[in-house]
Amino acid sequence: MNTEHTSHNIYWDDSQGESCASFARLEGPLQADVVIVGGGFTGLWSAYYLKHEAPQLEVVVLEAERFGHGASGRNGGWVVGNLAGLERHLHGLDRQQRQACCRLLANNVDHLGATLATEGIDADFHKGGALYAAARYPAQESIQRHYREHLLEIGHAEQDCVWLNADELSAMARMRNPYGGIWHRQVATIHPRKLVNGLVQRLDAMGVRLYEHSRVMAFAERRVSTHEGSVSAQTIVQATEGYSEHLGHVRQHVIPVQSLIIATEPLSESTWQEVGLHDRPTFADASRLINYGQRTRDGRLVFGARGAYRLGAHPRHDTAISASDMAMRRDLLVDMFPALEGVNITHGWGGSLGLSRSFRPHVVLDRKQGLANAGGYAGEGVAATHLMGRTLADMILQRDTELTRMPWVFDNHSLTQVVKRWEPEPVRWLAAQTILFSYAGEEALMRRQRHIPVLSNGLTRLNDAFASVIE
């Protein structure tokens, strides 16, 4: 890997154009109708839809650092018409109900894009779909075929989940060993930092009161306090997800998991001819260890892989990642696209996503306490935050809509009723290491196309059991 020009900065920050204006910290007491704790996508979209639907409301957003400091400014930019752990929410529903839920999730992608267009927010929104490829070893083809069957079974439309044979996959992306894959139509990409900046500027113009460097340290009845100020409001929205280390009542239920990402230099047109991705679909393969990428508007590849869990559930505030972490992701990217051999990696960064003990997203409103919470997106939050922001607005405004009737919505519930507590350390750290080790062992055997009857079958059964719990 050429590291001569490598940066440990976030590519999204370096390519955002004009940076967003800064905002003052909260000082003194305030009164509001709604106070939102957390200035990421969940908080910003919630504020946007509340103010859009009810301009008379006094809405305050408090951010502990800068807007977009957490996962919202560091993610891979996928806008997915799905939810992590969706089958858990759909369990027990009939086929028509499942299809209605999946249709709403699919339409949410288009709704997000339309809202950006209406508001004049240029966040590089591009709907190119997603390629879930089998392209590194033969066993991946069966995995992807089963995944497509799963998508159709839980209610996704057949025209949105198209099977590609090897030639059809190669026409879209020239991967090393194309065996086939799924093209999921309802997936788009965005530039996360441009989206944060655009939303913040729009909220400021709408009259939402925005405060940075205002970490909430305490909750009382319908009141939040920072070191230098407080806000009293009828409704408090907790929108901190994986960055809830100072909010013990949230942290017990949603923990941070690390995600590391790299970006290449801008690729030449001749290299793109060898790589493909001309319509800019996102891409991933069938690894249980998860990898994902997109072609950016300025002709780079952004690629993430191999999440991890830190002992003690500490979120990642720093952005730098090690040279070895960058090299591992670069090697995996080249393994998928051999034409990238020798490509320069210019950026590498890390962040934290939120994983709930229920292994599925949620939106909760405890009307008695005036306390709302949304999160647990498990790394698929760009579209989900938009959906939950719309939903929270309807719930707070006491509207009965299709959004508020979804199975991931819990009205008149508390977070503790909806999501169990995580196990104490070191139990959850040991469990995470065991799962990652087992996943890596299974993949190593598949890559080498080796089948050791007792070991291979045992690993597959074990990992299927793990996946049934956490995926």
C-alpha positions as CSV (number, residue, x, y, z in Angstrom):
1,M,0.0,0.0,0.0
2,N,1.3,3.4,-0.9
3,T,1.1,5.5,2.3
4,E,3.1,8.5,1.2
5,H,0.0,10.6,1.0
6,T,-2.2,8.7,3.5
7,S,-4.3,10.8,5.9
8,H,-6.0,9.8,9.1
9,N,-8.7,12.3,8.4
10,I,-12.2,11.5,7.4
11,Y,-12.7,11.7,3.7
12,W,-16.1,13.2,4.1
13,D,-14.7,16.1,6.1
14,D,-12.0,16.8,3.5
15,S,-14.4,16.8,0.6
16,Q,-17.3,18.6,2.1
17,G,-16.6,22.0,0.4
18,E,-17.6,24.8,2.7
19,S,-17.8,23.6,6.3
20,C,-20.8,24.2,8.4
21,A,-20.9,27.3,10.7
22,S,-20.3,26.6,14.4
23,F,-22.8,27.2,17.1
24,A,-22.6,28.5,20.6
25,R,-22.8,26.3,23.7
26,L,-25.9,26.4,25.8
27,E,-25.7,28.8,28.7
28,G,-28.5,29.4,31.2
29,P,-32.0,28.0,31.4
30,L,-34.3,27.6,28.4
31,Q,-37.9,26.6,27.8
32,A,-39.0,24.6,24.7
33,D,-41.7,22.3,23.5
34,V,-39.2,19.6,22.4
35,V,-35.5,19.3,23.3
36,I,-33.4,16.8,21.2
37,V,-30.2,15.4,22.8
38,G,-27.8,14.5,20.0
39,G,-26.9,16.3,16.8
40,G,-26.6,13.3,14.4
41,F,-29.1,12.2,11.7
42,T,-31.7,11.0,14.2
43,G,-31.8,14.3,16.0
44,L,-31.5,16.5,12.9
45,W,-34.2,14.7,11.0
46,S,-36.5,14.7,14.0
47,A,-36.0,18.5,14.4
48,Y,-36.6,19.0,10.7
49,Y,-39.9,17.1,10.5
50,L,-41.2,18.6,13.8
51,K,-40.5,22.1,12.6
52,H,-41.7,21.4,9.1
53,E,-45.1,20.0,10.3
54,A,-45.6,22.3,13.3
55,P,-43.6,25.6,12.7
56,Q,-45.0,27.1,16.0
57,L,-43.1,24.6,18.1
58,E,-40.0,25.7,20.0
59,V,-37.4,23.0,19.2
60,V,-33.9,22.8,20.7
61,V,-31.1,20.5,19.6
62,L,-28.1,19.9,21.9
63,E,-24.9,18.4,20.6
64,A,-22.0,17.4,22.9
65,E,-19.3,18.1,20.3
66,R,-20.0,19.4,16.7
67,F,-23.0,18.4,14.7
68,G,-22.3,15.1,13.0
69,H,-19.4,14.2,15.3
70,G,-20.6,10.6,15.8
71,A,-21.7,7.9,13.3
72,S,-23.6,10.4,11.2
73,G,-20.4,12.1,10.0
74,R,-18.3,8.9,9.7
75,N,-20.4,6.2,8.0
76,G,-20.1,4.6,4.6
77,G,-22.9,6.6,3.0
78,W,-25.4,3.8,2.2
79,V,-29.1,4.7,2.2
80,V,-30.7,1.2,2.5
81,G,-34.4,0.5,2.0
82,N,-34.3,-2.1,4.8
83,L,-33.8,-2.3,8.5
84,A,-31.2,-4.4,10.4
85,G,-33.0,-7.3,12.1
86,L,-36.2,-6.6,10.3
87,E,-37.4,-10.2,10.5
88,R,-37.7,-9.9,14.3
89,H,-40.1,-7.0,13.9
90,L,-42.1,-8.8,11.2
91,H,-42.4,-12.1,13.1
92,G,-46.0,-13.1,13.5
93,L,-47.3,-10.7,10.8
94,D,-49.1,-12.1,7.7
95,R,-47.6,-11.7,4.2
96,Q,-49.6,-8.6,3.3
97,Q,-48.5,-6.8,6.5
98,R,-44.9,-7.8,5.9
99,Q,-45.1,-6.5,2.4
100,A,-46.5,-3.2,3.6
101,C,-43.7,-2.8,6.0
102,C,-41.1,-3.5,3.4
103,R,-42.8,-1.2,0.9
104,L,-42.6,1.7,3.4
105,L,-38.9,1.0,4.0
106,A,-38.3,1.0,0.2
107,N,-40.2,4.2,-0.3
108,N,-38.3,5.8,2.6
109,V,-35.2,5.9,0.3
110,D,-37.1,7.9,-2.4
111,H,-38.7,10.1,0.3
112,L,-35.2,11.0,1.7
113,G,-34.0,11.9,-1.8
114,A,-37.1,13.9,-2.6
115,T,-36.8,15.9,0.7
116,L,-33.2,16.8,-0.1
117,A,-34.2,18.0,-3.6
118,T,-37.1,20.1,-2.2
119,E,-34.9,21.7,0.4
120,G,-32.0,22.3,-2.1
121,I,-29.6,20.2,0.0
122,D,-26.9,18.8,-2.3
123,A,-25.6,15.8,-0.4
124,D,-24.5,13.7,-3.5
125,F,-27.7,11.6,-3.3
126,H,-27.5,9.0,-6.0
127,K,-29.8,5.9,-6.3
128,G,-27.7,3.2,-8.0
129,G,-29.0,0.2,-6.0
130,A,-26.8,-2.3,-4.2
131,L,-24.8,-5.3,-5.4
132,Y,-24.7,-8.1,-2.9
133,A,-22.1,-10.2,-4.7
134,A,-20.7,-13.7,-4.7
135,A,-17.3,-12.9,-6.1
136,R,-14.5,-14.2,-4.0
137,Y,-15.2,-17.9,-3.4
138,P,-17.8,-20.4,-4.6
139,A,-19.6,-20.9,-1.3
140,Q,-20.8,-17.3,-1.5
141,E,-23.2,-18.0,-4.3
142,S,-25.3,-20.2,-2.1
143,I,-25.2,-17.7,0.7
144,Q,-26.5,-14.9,-1.6
145,R,-29.2,-17.1,-3.1
146,H,-30.4,-17.9,0.4
147,Y,-30.3,-14.2,1.3
148,R,-32.4,-13.3,-1.7
149,E,-35.0,-15.9,-0.6
150,H,-34.9,-14.4,2.9
151,L,-35.5,-10.9,1.5
152,L,-38.5,-12.1,-0.5
153,E,-39.9,-14.2,2.3
154,I,-40.0,-11.2,4.8
155,G,-41.8,-9.1,2.2
156,H,-39.5,-7.3,-0.1
157,A,-40.7,-7.0,-3.7
158,E,-39.3,-9.4,-6.3
159,Q,-38.5,-6.5,-8.7
160,D,-36.4,-4.9,-6.0
161,C,-34.3,-8.0,-5.3
162,V,-33.1,-9.2,-8.7
163,W,-30.8,-12.2,-9.1
164,L,-27.8,-11.6,-11.4
165,N,-25.9,-14.4,-13.0
166,A,-22.2,-14.2,-13.4
167,D,-22.3,-12.3,-16.7
168,E,-24.9,-9.9,-15.4
169,L,-22.9,-9.2,-12.3
170,S,-19.7,-8.6,-14.4
171,A,-21.5,-6.1,-16.6
172,M,-22.1,-4.0,-13.5
173,A,-18.9,-4.7,-11.5
174,R,-15.8,-6.5,-12.6
175,M,-14.9,-8.5,-9.5
176,R,-12.3,-11.2,-9.2
177,N,-14.5,-14.3,-9.3
178,P,-18.0,-13.5,-10.3
179,Y,-20.5,-16.2,-9.5
180,G,-23.6,-14.1,-9.3
181,G,-25.4,-11.9,-6.8
182,I,-28.4,-9.7,-5.9
183,W,-29.1,-6.3,-7.2
184,H,-31.2,-4.5,-4.6
185,R,-32.9,-1.6,-6.3
186,Q,-34.0,0.4,-3.3
187,V,-30.5,1.5,-2.1
188,A,-28.9,4.9,-2.7
189,T,-25.7,6.7,-1.5
190,I,-25.1,10.1,0.1
191,H,-22.2,12.2,1.3
192,P,-22.7,12.1,5.1
193,R,-21.0,15.4,5.9
194,K,-22.8,17.3,3.2
195,L,-26.1,15.9,4.5
196,V,-25.3,17.0,8.1
197,N,-24.3,20.4,7.0
198,G,-27.3,20.9,4.8
199,L,-29.7,19.8,7.5
200,V,-28.1,22.1,10.1
201,Q,-28.2,25.1,7.8
202,R,-31.9,24.4,7.0
203,L,-32.8,24.0,10.7
204,D,-31.1,27.2,11.5
205,A,-33.1,29.0,8.8
206,M,-36.3,27.4,10.1
207,G,-35.8,28.7,13.6
208,V,-34.6,25.6,15.4
209,R,-32.3,26.6,18.3
210,L,-29.0,24.8,17.8
211,Y,-26.2,24.4,20.4
212,E,-22.8,22.6,20.2
213,H,-20.3,21.6,22.9
214,S,-23.3,21.2,25.2
215,R,-23.1,17.7,26.6
216,V,-26.2,16.6,28.5
217,M,-25.1,15.2,31.9
218,A,-28.4,14.8,33.7
219,F,-32.1,14.1,33.1
220,A,-34.8,15.2,35.5
221,E,-38.5,15.3,34.9
222,R,-38.9,16.9,31.5
223,R,-35.6,18.7,31.9
224,V,-32.0,18.2,30.7
225,S,-28.9,19.8,32.1
226,T,-25.5,20.6,30.7
227,H,-22.5,22.0,32.6
228,E,-23.6,25.5,31.9
229,G,-27.3,25.4,31.1
230,S,-30.6,23.5,31.1
231,V,-33.7,23.0,28.9
232,S,-37.2,22.3,30.2
233,A,-39.5,20.8,27.6
234,Q,-42.7,18.7,27.3
235,T,-40.8,16.1,25.3
236,I,-37.1,15.0,25.4
237,V,-35.8,13.0,22.5
238,Q,-32.7,10.9,23.2
239,A,-30.9,10.6,19.9
240,T,-27.3,9.7,20.9
241,E,-27.3,6.0,19.7
242,G,-23.7,4.6,20.0
243,Y,-22.4,7.8,21.7
244,S,-24.4,7.5,24.9
245,E,-21.5,7.0,27.3
246,H,-22.7,9.8,29.7
247,L,-26.3,8.6,29.6
248,G,-26.3,5.4,31.7
249,H,-30.0,4.7,31.1
250,V,-29.3,4.5,27.4
251,R,-25.9,2.9,27.4
252,Q,-27.2,-0.1,29.3
253,H,-29.4,-0.9,26.3
254,V,-27.5,0.4,23.2
255,I,-23.7,-0.1,23.0
256,P,-21.1,1.2,20.5
257,V,-19.4,-1.2,18.0
258,Q,-16.4,0.0,16.0
259,S,-16.5,0.5,12.3
260,L,-13.3,1.3,10.2
261,I,-13.3,2.8,6.7
262,I,-10.8,3.7,4.0
263,A,-11.0,5.8,0.9
264,T,-8.9,5.6,-2.3
265,E,-7.4,8.3,-4.3
266,P,-9.5,9.4,-7.3
267,L,-9.3,6.6,-9.9
268,S,-8.5,7.2,-13.5
269,E,-11.0,6.6,-16.2
270,S,-9.0,3.6,-17.5
271,T,-9.1,2.1,-14.0
272,W,-12.8,2.6,-13.8
273,Q,-13.2,0.8,-17.1
274,E,-11.5,-2.2,-15.4
275,V,-13.5,-1.9,-12.1
276,G,-17.0,-1.1,-13.5
277,L,-19.5,0.3,-11.1
278,H,-20.5,2.8,-13.9
279,D,-24.0,3.4,-12.5
280,R,-22.4,3.8,-9.0
281,P,-24.2,0.9,-7.2
282,T,-23.0,0.2,-3.7
283,F,-21.4,-3.2,-3.2
284,A,-20.8,-5.9,-0.6
285,D,-20.1,-9.6,-0.6
286,A,-21.4,-12.6,1.3
287,S,-18.9,-12.4,4.2
288,R,-20.4,-12.8,7.7
289,L,-17.7,-10.3,8.7
290,I,-19.4,-7.6,6.6
291,N,-17.8,-5.3,4.0
292,Y,-19.4,-2.5,2.1
293,G,-18.3,0.2,-0.4
294,Q,-19.5,2.9,-2.8
295,R,-18.1,4.9,-5.7
296,T,-18.2,8.6,-4.8
297,R,-19.2,11.4,-7.0
298,D,-15.5,12.5,-7.4
299,G,-14.4,9.0,-8.5
300,R,-13.0,7.4,-5.4
301,L,-13.9,4.1,-3.6
302,V,-15.0,4.3,0.0
303,F,-14.8,0.9,1.6
304,G,-15.4,-0.4,5.1
305,A,-15.0,-3.8,6.7
306,R,-14.6,-5.9,9.8
307,G,-16.3,-4.1,12.8
308,A,-15.0,-4.7,16.3
309,Y,-16.1,-4.3,19.9
310,R,-14.0,-2.5,22.5
311,L,-13.9,-3.9,26.1
312,G,-16.0,-1.6,28.2
313,A,-18.3,-0.3,25.4
314,H,-16.4,2.9,24.8
315,P,-17.4,4.8,21.7
316,R,-14.7,6.0,19.3
317,H,-14.3,9.8,19.5
318,D,-10.9,9.8,17.7
319,T,-10.8,9.2,14.0
320,A,-7.3,7.8,13.3
321,I,-6.9,4.1,12.5
322,S,-3.6,2.1,12.3
323,A,-1.6,1.5,9.1
324,S,-2.3,-2.3,9.6
325,D,-6.1,-1.6,9.8
326,M,-5.9,0.4,6.6
327,A,-3.7,-2.3,4.8
328,M,-6.1,-5.1,5.8
329,R,-9.1,-3.2,4.3
330,R,-7.1,-2.3,1.2
331,D,-6.1,-5.9,0.7
332,L,-9.7,-7.0,1.0
333,L,-10.8,-4.4,-1.5
334,V,-8.1,-5.5,-4.0
335,D,-9.2,-9.1,-3.4
336,M,-12.6,-8.1,-4.7
337,F,-11.3,-5.8,-7.5
338,P,-7.9,-6.9,-8.8
339,A,-7.7,-3.8,-11.0
340,L,-7.0,-1.8,-7.9
341,E,-3.6,-3.4,-7.2
342,G,-1.3,-0.5,-6.4
343,V,-4.0,2.0,-5.7
344,N,-3.2,4.7,-3.1
345,I,-5.3,4.8,0.0
346,T,-5.6,8.5,1.0
347,H,-7.9,8.4,4.0
348,G,-8.7,6.0,6.9
349,W,-11.0,6.7,9.8
350,G,-13.1,5.0,12.5
351,G,-16.3,5.6,14.3
352,S,-19.0,3.8,16.4
353,L,-22.4,2.4,15.5
354,G,-25.1,1.6,18.0
355,L,-26.2,-2.0,18.6
356,S,-29.2,-2.6,20.8
357,R,-29.7,-5.7,23.0
358,S,-32.7,-6.5,20.9
359,F,-30.5,-6.5,17.8
360,R,-33.0,-4.4,15.9
361,P,-33.9,-0.6,15.6
362,H,-36.6,0.9,17.7
363,V,-38.4,4.2,18.3
364,V,-40.0,4.6,21.7
365,L,-42.1,7.3,23.3
366,D,-42.9,7.2,27.0
367,R,-45.6,9.8,27.2
368,K,-45.8,9.7,31.0
369,Q,-42.2,10.7,31.3
370,G,-42.1,12.8,28.1
371,L,-39.1,10.8,27.0
372,A,-38.5,9.5,23.5
373,N,-35.6,7.4,22.1
374,A,-34.6,6.0,18.7
375,G,-31.6,4.0,17.7
376,G,-30.1,0.5,17.6
377,Y,-29.6,0.8,13.8
378,A,-26.7,-1.7,13.8
379,G,-24.8,0.0,11.0
380,E,-27.7,0.6,8.7
381,G,-28.8,4.0,10.1
382,V,-28.6,6.6,7.3
383,A,-32.1,5.7,5.9
384,A,-33.4,4.4,9.3
385,T,-32.6,7.8,11.0
386,H,-34.7,9.6,8.4
387,L,-37.6,7.1,8.9
388,M,-37.4,7.4,12.7
389,G,-37.2,11.2,12.5
390,R,-40.4,11.3,10.5
391,T,-42.0,8.8,12.9
392,L,-41.0,10.7,16.1
393,A,-42.5,13.8,14.6
394,D,-45.8,12.1,14.0
395,M,-45.7,10.5,17.5
396,I,-44.9,13.8,19.3
397,L,-47.6,15.6,17.3
398,Q,-50.1,12.8,18.3
399,R,-50.8,11.7,14.8
400,D,-52.0,8.2,13.9
401,T,-50.2,7.5,10.6
402,E,-48.8,4.5,8.7
403,L,-45.4,5.4,10.2
404,T,-46.6,5.2,13.8
405,R,-48.3,1.9,13.2
406,M,-45.1,0.1,12.2
407,P,-43.9,-2.9,14.4
408,W,-40.7,-1.1,15.4
409,V,-42.7,1.7,17.0
410,F,-43.5,1.5,20.7
411,D,-45.9,4.2,21.9
412,N,-46.5,4.6,25.6
413,H,-43.5,2.4,26.4
414,S,-40.2,3.1,28.1
415,L,-36.8,2.0,26.6
416,T,-36.4,-0.5,29.4
417,Q,-39.7,-2.2,28.4
418,V,-38.7,-2.5,24.8
419,V,-35.0,-3.3,24.9
420,K,-33.2,-5.6,27.4
421,R,-30.1,-4.6,29.2
422,W,-26.8,-5.8,27.8
423,E,-24.9,-8.4,29.9
424,P,-22.1,-7.0,32.1
425,E,-18.4,-7.1,31.1
426,P,-16.4,-9.1,30.4
427,V,-19.2,-11.4,29.2
428,R,-20.3,-9.4,26.2
429,W,-16.6,-8.7,25.2
430,L,-15.8,-12.5,25.4
431,A,-19.0,-13.2,23.4
432,A,-18.0,-10.7,20.7
433,Q,-14.5,-12.1,20.4
434,T,-15.8,-15.7,20.1
435,I,-18.2,-14.8,17.4
436,L,-15.6,-12.9,15.3
437,F,-13.1,-15.7,15.7
438,S,-15.7,-18.3,14.6
439,Y,-16.8,-16.2,11.6
440,A,-13.2,-15.7,10.6
441,G,-12.5,-19.4,10.8
442,E,-15.4,-20.3,8.6
443,E,-14.4,-17.7,6.0
444,A,-10.8,-18.9,5.9
445,L,-12.0,-22.5,5.1
446,M,-14.4,-21.2,2.4
447,R,-11.7,-19.0,0.8
448,R,-9.4,-22.0,0.6
449,Q,-12.3,-24.1,-0.7
450,R,-11.6,-26.7,2.0
451,H,-14.2,-28.8,3.6
452,I,-13.2,-30.6,6.8
453,P,-16.4,-32.5,7.6
454,V,-16.5,-32.1,11.4
455,L,-14.9,-28.7,11.6
456,S,-16.6,-27.1,8.6
457,N,-20.1,-28.4,9.4
458,G,-19.7,-27.5,13.1
459,L,-18.5,-24.0,12.3
460,T,-21.4,-23.4,9.9
461,R,-24.0,-24.6,12.4
462,L,-22.4,-22.5,15.2
463,N,-22.2,-19.4,13.0
464,D,-25.8,-19.9,11.8
465,A,-26.8,-19.9,15.5
466,F,-24.8,-16.7,16.1
467,A,-26.4,-15.1,13.0
468,S,-29.9,-16.0,14.1
469,V,-29.3,-14.0,17.3
470,I,-27.4,-10.9,16.0
471,E,-28.4,-10.4,12.4
